[in-house]
């Protein structure tokens, strides 16, 4: 594989988070140990970052230090998404340990990154955490296209390509009336 960036490693990191989310910290700790063992000797900074982040989830007393260590390692990579995930975890930890002011900056940074990447479910999680930390958060700018169904979007795009209503109807196996309705 590619060291700390292969799919097996990524799946272990996700498994740690999943086990923690369902309250199975014992299995999460075992998976974190498996991850650390599998990445022993990997020079890529992504490896130690993922180990530190995983260990933070299973050792709450050391979570902040481990998450900061993970962010330090990630600063030497181009991993925007993994950095944002780690910032989100740091913000969540700070807020849950009754330090909402400390949570705001990492959560805001995570939100910007997730929005920039188009990772909307992650952005929603960051928005919820920011709101819980006392920050008024607005949803991203509403876009009319978000309100369209998949069928309406396909019809609109075909029409935007210059096809007539009857041509769109033939192309999509719809009636002309249906195309007109969608438009």
Secondary structure, 3 states (H helix, E strand, C coil): CCHHHCHHHHHHHHHHHHHHHCCCHHHHHHHHHHHHHHCCCCCCHHHHHHHHHHHHHHCHHHHHHHHHHHHHHHCCCCCHHHHHHHHHHHHHHHHHCCCHHHHHHHHHHHHHHHHHHCCHHHHHHHHHHHHHCCCCCCCCCCCHHHHCCHHHHHHHHHHHCCCCHHHHHHHHCCCHHHHHHHC
